[in-house]
Amino acid sequence: MSTTQLYRAHLADGGVRRVRVRVEGGARYVEGDRYPLDVPVAEAVAAHGRSRGWAVVSVSTPLAPR
């Protein structure tokens, strides 16, 4: 079973990106990039952002489902 949640990545330039985080099969996937579960969500989202050239300064708690 997998669970998916949306987080907000707050960027240094004042922008905000919504990022989908899924936990499945003992791993965490941030928009498809795989991270071990022992890596905290904020660190995984920041690493994902760095790989795309984003300067992530903080990560918000999960967004409520619509």
C-alpha beads as a LAMMPS data file, in Angstrom:
LAMMPS data file: protein, C-alpha beads

66 atoms
65 bonds

1 atom types
1 bond types

-500.0 500.0 xlo xhi
-500.0 500.0 ylo yhi
-500.0 500.0 zlo zhi

Masses

1 110.0

Atoms # bond

1 1 1 0.000 0.000 0.000
2 1 1 1.250 3.505 -0.745
3 1 1 0.395 6.895 0.693
4 1 1 0.787 10.186 -1.154
5 1 1 0.858 13.678 0.331
6 1 1 1.512 17.142 -1.068
7 1 1 4.067 19.401 0.613
8 1 1 5.033 23.020 -0.081
9 1 1 8.689 23.744 -0.797
10 1 1 9.401 27.397 0.053
11 1 1 12.164 28.832 -2.115
12 1 1 14.798 31.496 -1.404
13 1 1 13.352 33.728 -4.145
14 1 1 9.987 33.793 -2.348
15 1 1 8.364 31.227 -4.635
16 1 1 6.525 28.125 -3.512
17 1 1 6.450 24.742 -5.267
18 1 1 3.981 21.969 -4.506
19 1 1 5.778 18.648 -4.276
20 1 1 4.146 15.205 -4.258
21 1 1 5.691 12.743 -1.766
22 1 1 4.750 9.057 -1.888
23 1 1 5.759 6.297 0.524
24 1 1 5.728 2.833 -0.977
25 1 1 7.623 -0.412 -0.503
26 1 1 10.058 0.825 2.134
27 1 1 11.064 3.956 0.205
28 1 1 10.005 7.576 -0.096
29 1 1 9.501 9.028 -3.578
30 1 1 9.617 12.787 -4.105
31 1 1 8.152 13.432 -7.573
32 1 1 9.591 10.067 -8.620
33 1 1 13.065 10.470 -7.050
34 1 1 13.715 7.639 -4.573
35 1 1 14.972 8.291 -1.024
36 1 1 15.308 5.862 1.912
37 1 1 12.728 6.224 4.675
38 1 1 15.434 7.198 7.174
39 1 1 15.891 10.481 5.259
40 1 1 13.427 13.028 6.720
41 1 1 10.792 14.404 4.340
42 1 1 12.184 17.959 4.494
43 1 1 15.673 16.766 3.552
44 1 1 14.320 14.632 0.703
45 1 1 12.249 17.536 -0.653
46 1 1 15.248 19.897 -0.381
47 1 1 17.496 17.394 -2.191
48 1 1 14.868 16.978 -4.903
49 1 1 14.694 20.764 -5.258
50 1 1 18.488 21.126 -5.468
51 1 1 18.547 18.576 -8.286
52 1 1 16.227 20.937 -10.186
53 1 1 18.056 24.146 -9.336
54 1 1 15.672 25.286 -6.584
55 1 1 17.014 26.918 -3.415
56 1 1 14.635 25.318 -0.891
57 1 1 14.697 27.145 2.447
58 1 1 11.837 25.324 4.202
59 1 1 9.176 22.676 3.717
60 1 1 5.595 22.976 5.006
61 1 1 3.601 20.195 6.579
62 1 1 1.381 18.168 4.252
63 1 1 -1.421 20.006 2.489
64 1 1 -4.972 18.965 3.289
65 1 1 -6.647 16.918 0.548
66 1 1 -9.054 18.814 -1.656

Bonds

1 1 1 2
2 1 2 3
3 1 3 4
4 1 4 5
5 1 5 6
6 1 6 7
7 1 7 8
8 1 8 9
9 1 9 10
10 1 10 11
11 1 11 12
12 1 12 13
13 1 13 14
14 1 14 15
15 1 15 16
16 1 16 17
17 1 17 18
18 1 18 19
19 1 19 20
20 1 20 21
21 1 21 22
22 1 22 23
23 1 23 24
24 1 24 25
25 1 25 26
26 1 26 27
27 1 27 28
28 1 28 29
29 1 29 30
30 1 30 31
31 1 31 32
32 1 32 33
33 1 33 34
34 1 34 35
35 1 35 36
36 1 36 37
37 1 37 38
38 1 38 39
39 1 39 40
40 1 40 41
41 1 41 42
42 1 42 43
43 1 43 44
44 1 44 45
45 1 45 46
46 1 46 47
47 1 47 48
48 1 48 49
49 1 49 50
50 1 50 51
51 1 51 52
52 1 52 53
53 1 53 54
54 1 54 55
55 1 55 56
56 1 56 57
57 1 57 58
58 1 58 59
59 1 59 60
60 1 60 61
61 1 61 62
62 1 62 63
63 1 63 64
64 1 64 65
65 1 65 66
